Amino acid sequence: MYKMNQQNQSASQTKMGVLSIEKRKHPRFSVELPLDYSRVDGKETFGGMVANASEGGLLVYLPERVAIGTLLKIEIFYVRGLELDTVKAVAKVVWCDLAARESWGEHRYGLQFQYIEEKDFSRLTTLLKEVGK
């Protein structure tokens, strides 16, 4: 039988685990989907990649620097059955991590949906349910 000495016993009693509590309103789902985006007040369209998505927003990689607070018109492309479908929305850049993949010319951003039509929101929720299976 192993008997713990006083020093080992107190050390084991003070060890605590880290509890991570999810603070998001909506669960995130990992995806790899292409997206097109443009500034709300701009005409030029760029391409990017969605890395994860929820009903509230997206984690995206974009090829250029975009300021926090910028509004973007976005269009996410995905295949449903044998057809190409899209989800269109207006989203705001709420955070950025420019160092994430800057060496590859990609910048990581968190986008929060500002406006999405009901039919597009329905497509998004259906897509997320399929991804979550």
N, C-alpha and C positions, 0 to 999 in steps of 0.2 A: 504494500500500500504506500502510495506517495503522499507525504505530508508536506503541505505548503508552509514555508516559513513566513513570518510576519511581513517581510518585505515583498515577497511574491504575491501574498494575499492582498495587500493594499494596492499593489499595481494592477492586479486583475480586476479589482472592484472599481477602479477609477476609469478603466477603459470604456469608452462610449463609442457607439457607432454613429455614423453620420446619416441623418434622415433627410432625404431630399423631397420636398413637397412641391408638386407641380402647381404653378401659379397661373397657368394659362386657362382661359375660359374654354378653349376648344382644343381637343387633342390634335397633335401633329402626326402626319403620315409621310414617311419617306417616299419620294417619287423622283423620277428623272424625266422631266417634260420640257420640251422647248417652249419658249415664249418670245413674242415680239412685244416691244414697248416703244413708246415715244413720250416725250414730255407733253403735258396737257396743252401747253401753249406752243408746241413745236410741230413741225411737219415730218422731220426725219425719223425713220423707224430703225431700231436696232434689234439684234437678237440676243437672247440670254437663255439661262437654264434654271428651271425650278428644281430645288433640291428637296424641299419638303413643303407641305401645304396643310392648311386647316380652314375651317369656315371663317376664321378671322383674318388670315393673312398667309404670307408666303416667305420662305427663305429662298433667295435667288442669287445667282451669280451673273453679273453684268460685265461687259467688256470695258466700261468707262466709269469714271468717278461721277457720282451723283450726290448732291447735297441732301442732308437730312431735311425733311419737310417738303421735298419736291414731290409734286403730284405726277403720276405716270398713268397713261392709258396702256393697259396690258391686254394681251390676248394669249391664252395658254392653249396649246395644241395637244390633242390626245386622240387615240384611236378607240372607237367604240364599235365593236363588231367588225365590220369590214369598211367602216366609214371614218373619215377624219372629222373630228368635232372640235369645237373651241369653247372656251369660257372667256368672256370679255368683262373687264371691270376697270375702275379707276382706283389706284392704290397710292398710299403715301409712304415715302421712305421714312422709317421710324428709327432705324439704327444702321450702322455700317461697320464693317471690319475690313479696312483697306489692305491690311497685311495678309489676309487669308491666302490668296493665291496670286498676289500682285505680280510675282515673277512670271506667271502664265498669262498676264494681262486680264485677269478676272478679279472682280471685287465682290465681296459678299455683303448682301443687304437684307434687312428685314422689312417687308412691306405689309402694311395694314390696309385692308379693303376700306375704301371710303364710299364707293358707290358700285353696286352690282345689281343688274336687273333680275327680277324674280326667276326668269327662265334660265339665266346664267347661274344663279345661285343654286337652282335645282340641279343643273348639270354638275356643278362643283360637288354638291353633297352626294350625288349618285356616284361620282368618280371616287370620292374619298371612301365611301362605303365599300366599293369594289376593291380598292387598294388595301383597305383594312381587313379584308377576309383572309 
